[in-house]
Amino acid sequence: MTNPFEEPTLEQLRRRTSMKWRAYPADVLPLWVAEMDVNLAPTVAAAIHGAVDRGDTGYPHGTAYAEAVAEFASQRWQWHDLDIGRTAIVPDVMLGVVELLRLVTDRGDAVIVNSPVYAPFYAFVSHDGRRVIEATLGIDGRIDLDTLEQAFARAAGSGGKVAYLLCNPHNPTGAVHTVDELREVAELARRFGVRVVSDEIHAPLVPPGARFTPYLSVPGAENAFAVLSASKAWNLCGIKAAVAIAGAEAAADLRRMPEEVSHGPSHLGVISHAEAFRSGGIWLDAVLRGLDANRNLVGALVDQHLPGVKYLWPQGTYLAWLDCRQLGFAEHAADGLAVVSDLSGPARWFLDHAHVALSSGHVFGTGGDGHVRINFATSQAILTEAVSRMGRALSGVQ
Ligand SMILES: Cc1ncc(COP(=O)(O)O)c(C=O)c1O
């Protein structure tokens, strides 16, 4: 199979009307929001065409999506006890997360996140009246268990219920949490009475060398929840759907989720996501091979063109975290909650001077300043041109 990232041409990509390709002028190379520059997996495209041909565009129904995820989880992750009876379809991962947090916390309660982390974690949690407490990652971009323990203790001590929104694998550092790390997380969560919601949207994007561990497969995690989706790995984020899964001890909580939440995902989303998990494995393997090559290419390009920038090699996902603090570009963050498209510091500078759009580190919370996130789910030519442009811009000022 050909490399999916080498299929669409730049001209074809520029005709796309989604956020990645429309938010900036045509001379900007967009390596920011988490969309992939691929054509659809053929079996997924066929499933969508089939539904359209049948006029099959009503409300979603049934458990086909969860069944496809269970089959995939059993084959890829040796997670054999995903119980379909403890699943619900939800509109997308973030709205699923919000609905799950509503089941186990009340307004004013604390939700812990590991900053720097996917920016909408802040916006969605606070919009729903919960307080975000940050437990910063270690300098290696991984969960720091001592810091997490302190955050759990602080939140539990302040009264009210406490939840922890785990990003597994982690966006933006690409850390793939190990089974030992997750066991310790589960042990801490039990000790402090913290309910865990694990966002596993990037799970299928873990290459064979870095094993993904579903949080619910870890002993002690039975009272937790996970949310999975085909949205990132098969580039279906514009065709909305996701699956929420409860551990055995959280089943009763999940049953309290309003039935109407399951009317939110689009039926085409459910059809295409289920098909992706069911038959999209070969295509996904080609994506993973392409990402491995790109992960190495970005490392080499940063070494060659961006002296002073540190590349945190991502184990999983198609996102990489670049530490640009040595470049000394000042941050001028907007007041209040940052949104994904806010730009400051190095991301602002590279947009203005190199015409490359990256995600700005400051929107990922504490620890994000002075960093940028680069999305490498694109062709090698685009990556090479983008990082070379960044290098040329820097050498102009150095
Ligand atoms: C960690 C994480 N969670 C959730 C999302 C968004 O998922 P959805 O569009 O299904 O809400 C993203 C998108 O990049 C993400 O990286």
Ligand as a Chemical Component Dictionary entry (heavy atoms), coordinates in Angstrom:
data_LIG
# 
_chem_comp.id                   LIG 
_chem_comp.type                 NON-POLYMER 
_chem_comp.pdbx_formal_charge   0 
_chem_comp.three_letter_code    LIG 
# 
loop_
_chem_comp_atom.comp_id 
_chem_comp_atom.atom_id 
_chem_comp_atom.alt_atom_id 
_chem_comp_atom.type_symbol 
_chem_comp_atom.charge 
_chem_comp_atom.model_Cartn_x 
_chem_comp_atom.model_Cartn_y 
_chem_comp_atom.model_Cartn_z 
_chem_comp_atom.pdbx_ordinal 
LIG C1 C1 C 0 -6.698  14.660 23.211 1  
LIG C2 C2 C 0 -7.818  15.076 22.315 2  
LIG N1 N1 N 0 -9.098  14.946 22.735 3  
LIG C3 C3 C 0 -10.147 15.311 21.969 4  
LIG C4 C4 C 0 -9.942  15.863 20.727 5  
LIG C5 C5 C 0 -11.141 16.304 19.929 6  
LIG O1 O1 O 0 -11.937 15.231 19.631 7  
LIG P1 P1 P 0 -13.429 15.438 19.141 8  
LIG O2 O2 O 0 -13.381 16.261 17.917 9  
LIG O3 O3 O 0 -13.932 14.029 18.922 10 
LIG O4 O4 O 0 -14.131 16.110 20.286 11 
LIG C6 C6 C 0 -8.650  16.012 20.226 12 
LIG C7 C7 C 0 -8.419  16.603 18.908 13 
LIG O5 O5 O 0 -7.343  16.795 18.463 14 
LIG C8 C8 C 0 -7.559  15.610 21.052 15 
LIG O6 O6 O 0 -6.296  15.741 20.636 16 
# 
loop_
_chem_comp_bond.comp_id 
_chem_comp_bond.atom_id_1 
_chem_comp_bond.atom_id_2 
_chem_comp_bond.value_order 
_chem_comp_bond.pdbx_ordinal 
LIG C1 C2 SING 1  
LIG C2 N1 SING 2  
LIG C2 C8 DOUB 3  
LIG N1 C3 DOUB 4  
LIG C3 C4 SING 5  
LIG C4 C5 SING 6  
LIG C4 C6 DOUB 7  
LIG C5 O1 SING 8  
LIG O1 P1 SING 9  
LIG P1 O2 DOUB 10 
LIG P1 O3 SING 11 
LIG P1 O4 SING 12 
LIG C6 C7 SING 13 
LIG C6 C8 SING 14 
LIG C7 O5 DOUB 15 
LIG C8 O6 SING 16 
# 
